[in-house]
């Protein structure tokens, strides 16, 4: 059955990551997103299938991403219709470039909110990379000086730092997936969709009982925190990028006074290699994509300061970190 036929009887439209999504079922995680105009054509078609749907069995995988214990987390393969992205024991996703569709196929016991999380926070960033956007593993907030991105590996504190800005009244642009593009001479950050994925202790420390949350996925205690986000003005869909802070997890946390004293700028070559290592890439064998990504990030590090940041392991120090970042951005303007 064609994608058009599957979407004909039930279609819910959302705007996320700067794209319009046609979905065969509601995505409750996008309920607070800005609604697209009915006349705007869809960029991607999302079809939710049953667990009985046929799952491809590729002869080989060109990419396997493993967890810290060497368990396979994500495997990618090329198939006749495009790409197959498989999260073992969780779900499979078939991306077909020819009709701009993503088929979501859950395993038998995978709940819907887990499938939605994998789609929104893992699959869509990779698909956006295929479609010409540069996507970095990080969070971003809007400041009076422009967008500010926090990059780093999983567990480095990106979302918590972004939540600290949100608790002070700033708008969150992205959580765990920073989508970048050009607008004239500027490099801009594209707003993704409302919500922050946080641990319960971070929610309690930063927001108390204000706001509501829902489970991100059945395999993690993290919560998707949205209520305080909904009170933040949506603002423009793209904001000029003013600075990037790469969270350094190799150094021991420092005191609050030390974190604001010095924020060394990475030299361009080091900054470029760091950003390349933190980029979402769907097809690592696509030379044209790799060239495009390299050229874009090379322009980025020549225009936007990339600094190293060490975050103290304490919620109480976050206001000091936030103040130091804002002061640094103001000086860079």
Protein Blocks (a to p, Z undefined) as FASTA:
>chain_A
ZZklmmmmpccdddeehiacddfbdcfklmmpccddfklccfbdcddddfkbccdddfbd
fbdcddfkopafbdcdddfklpacddehibccdddfklopacddddfklcfklmmmmmmm
mmmmmmmmmnopacddddddddfkbccddeddehilmmmmmmmmmmnopacfbghiacdd
dehjbccdddfbecddddfklmmmmnomnocdddfbfkbcbdcdfklmmmpcfbjabdcd
fbdcdddfkbccddfklmmmpccdddfklmmmmmmmmpccfblmlmklmmmmmmmmmmmm
mmmccdddddddbfklmmmmmmmmmmmmmmmZZ
